[in-house]
Amino acid sequence: MKGKTGTTMGRTELKKVVVAGGTGLVGHHLVQALVERKALVAVVSRKPALAKLPKGAEAYGWKDLPALLEGADAVFNLAGEGLADKRWSPDRKEAILSSRTESTRRIVEALKWVAQKPPVLVNASAIGFYNADGQSLQEENAKPGKDFLAQVCDAWEKEADAVTGKGIRLVKLRLGVVLAREGGALPRMAQPVRLFLGCPLGDGRQGFSWIHIADLVDLLLEAASNINYEGAINATAPKPISHRAFMEALARRLHRPLWPLPSICTRWPLKLLLGEMAEPMLLRGAYVYPKKALALGFHFTYTRSEEALEDLL
Ligand SMILES: NC(=O)c1ccc[n+]([C@@H]2O[C@H](COP(=O)([O-])OP(=O)(O)OC[C@H]3O[C@@H](n4cnc5c(N)ncnc54)[C@H](OP(=O)(O)O)[C@@H]3O)[C@@H](O)[C@H]2O)c1
């Protein structure tokens, strides 16, 4: 990658950027936005030859990482096995954890050998970090929860922490449920509603902390560019709602009914169908508040789920 790096007025200019895991849902949107801003974008993938990228971005293998990082303005790390792609067998849980800790470690290790280091690493994390029981708002200073997802997020963030004190600003963005048209949670949640089969899961009171993909891309870019962004930052819309309230908004948007089933009618079938992942992924949820992003002046375009759904569906 050729190009010049630079910082002006407390902001890092994103001219050369590395995006690990940039072939996925979030990466695709981020890379598109970077290319539109005329950045040189190198996407790090396990299968670079198969990567479908926007024009202007190039795919590389993980072995190329040290060379790509040389003189880059920012590195984003979004890599990790899909959380909801398969049932959580012990092997699957190991893959979910190690794909995140090892990819982060590879970046941290590679950075040690880079002469002109990127000034910032924006590492994905998730709101699975928080204790997902109860109704209290979770801000960035909350302690991690105790379940598997919380342990994964905590271990993932601790790997990234190894860059602190090495002249690299670290932002750990704790992503909420990303709402996008073409993938992730929204199409999966909308499908049964479209088929007149929608109902809230469990008692519906669990928190549903979401973010519109457009706001997430803006936040990722701001986190990389603005030197005041540092440490753990929640990437969720400012008004977290209950799962039931989100499903009601979804049903209204799709002009479909929502069946008010008793909790037991969904809880046990989901547990039988999905096993261990049913509780942390669907039946529990945290109310997460983006205190730091708001304090830093970040403007969310989509603050209400109705607005996000209107745009996306
Ligand atoms: N989407 C959400 O709602 C959400 C919510 C919270 C947190 N997050 C986190 O944010 C990150 C990006 O989310 P996303 O929705 O864009 O995820 P995604 O669509 O699943 O993409 C993740 C990328 O990670 C790479 N990857 C998968 N398994 C890997 C492995 N074993 N080793 C190294 N790389 C691997 C893949 O790239 P290659 O196949 O090209 O290598 C994939 O494109 C993820 O870490 C995710 O956990 C997402």
PDBQT file of the ligand as one rigid body, heavy atoms in Angstrom, charges set to zero:
ROOT
HETATM    1  N1  LIG A 401     -23.267  -7.868  13.522  1.00  0.00    +0.000 N 
HETATM    2  C1  LIG A 401     -23.578  -7.676  14.807  1.00  0.00    +0.000 C 
HETATM    3  O1  LIG A 401     -24.779  -7.517  15.163  1.00  0.00    +0.000 OA
HETATM    4  C2  LIG A 401     -22.500  -7.635  15.848  1.00  0.00    +0.000 A 
HETATM    5  C3  LIG A 401     -22.863  -7.354  17.177  1.00  0.00    +0.000 A 
HETATM    6  C4  LIG A 401     -21.877  -7.317  18.148  1.00  0.00    +0.000 A 
HETATM    7  C5  LIG A 401     -20.555  -7.560  17.808  1.00  0.00    +0.000 A 
HETATM    8  N2  LIG A 401     -20.237  -7.837  16.512  1.00  0.00    +0.000 N 
HETATM    9  C6  LIG A 401     -18.828  -8.135  16.210  1.00  0.00    +0.000 C 
HETATM   10  O2  LIG A 401     -18.323  -7.233  15.237  1.00  0.00    +0.000 OA
HETATM   11  C7  LIG A 401     -17.445  -7.910  14.345  1.00  0.00    +0.000 C 
HETATM   12  C8  LIG A 401     -17.943  -7.673  12.923  1.00  0.00    +0.000 C 
HETATM   13  O3  LIG A 401     -19.289  -8.110  12.845  1.00  0.00    +0.000 OA
HETATM   14  P1  LIG A 401     -19.903  -8.641  11.468  1.00  0.00    +0.000 P 
HETATM   15  O4  LIG A 401     -21.367  -8.716  11.673  1.00  0.00    +0.000 OA
HETATM   16  O5  LIG A 401     -19.355  -7.863  10.320  1.00  0.00    +0.000 OA
HETATM   17  O6  LIG A 401     -19.315 -10.123  11.435  1.00  0.00    +0.000 OA
HETATM   18  P2  LIG A 401     -19.250 -11.123  10.180  1.00  0.00    +0.000 P 
HETATM   19  O7  LIG A 401     -20.166 -10.674   9.105  1.00  0.00    +0.000 OA
HETATM   20  O8  LIG A 401     -19.430 -12.497  10.726  1.00  0.00    +0.000 OA
HETATM   21  O9  LIG A 401     -17.753 -10.929   9.655  1.00  0.00    +0.000 OA
HETATM   22  C9  LIG A 401     -16.664 -11.227  10.446  1.00  0.00    +0.000 C 
HETATM   23  C10 LIG A 401     -15.443 -11.517   9.589  1.00  0.00    +0.000 C 
HETATM   24  O10 LIG A 401     -14.515 -12.199  10.411  1.00  0.00    +0.000 OA
HETATM   25  C11 LIG A 401     -13.743 -13.071   9.629  1.00  0.00    +0.000 C 
HETATM   26  N3  LIG A 401     -13.611 -14.349  10.342  1.00  0.00    +0.000 N 
HETATM   27  C12 LIG A 401     -14.569 -15.284  10.580  1.00  0.00    +0.000 A 
HETATM   28  N4  LIG A 401     -14.048 -16.323  11.235  1.00  0.00    +0.000 NA
HETATM   29  C13 LIG A 401     -12.725 -16.047  11.420  1.00  0.00    +0.000 A 
HETATM   30  C14 LIG A 401     -11.645 -16.740  12.017  1.00  0.00    +0.000 A 
HETATM   31  N5  LIG A 401     -11.805 -17.966  12.530  1.00  0.00    +0.000 N 
HETATM   32  N6  LIG A 401     -10.426 -16.147  12.039  1.00  0.00    +0.000 NA
HETATM   33  C15 LIG A 401     -10.238 -14.917  11.485  1.00  0.00    +0.000 A 
HETATM   34  N7  LIG A 401     -11.223 -14.228  10.885  1.00  0.00    +0.000 NA
HETATM   35  C16 LIG A 401     -12.447 -14.775  10.861  1.00  0.00    +0.000 A 
HETATM   36  C17 LIG A 401     -14.464 -13.298   8.302  1.00  0.00    +0.000 C 
HETATM   37  O11 LIG A 401     -13.621 -12.809   7.264  1.00  0.00    +0.000 OA
HETATM   38  P3  LIG A 401     -12.849 -13.812   6.232  1.00  0.00    +0.000 P 
HETATM   39  O12 LIG A 401     -13.778 -14.961   5.983  1.00  0.00    +0.000 OA
HETATM   40  O13 LIG A 401     -12.663 -12.944   5.031  1.00  0.00    +0.000 OA
HETATM   41  O14 LIG A 401     -11.594 -14.188   6.893  1.00  0.00    +0.000 OA
HETATM   42  C18 LIG A 401     -15.733 -12.457   8.429  1.00  0.00    +0.000 C 
HETATM   43  O15 LIG A 401     -16.004 -11.744   7.245  1.00  0.00    +0.000 OA
HETATM   44  C19 LIG A 401     -17.470  -9.385  14.739  1.00  0.00    +0.000 C 
HETATM   45  O16 LIG A 401     -16.329  -9.686  15.469  1.00  0.00    +0.000 OA
HETATM   46  C20 LIG A 401     -18.711  -9.506  15.594  1.00  0.00    +0.000 C 
HETATM   47  O17 LIG A 401     -18.610 -10.477  16.626  1.00  0.00    +0.000 OA
HETATM   48  C21 LIG A 401     -21.162  -7.873  15.532  1.00  0.00    +0.000 A 
ENDROOT
TORSDOF 0
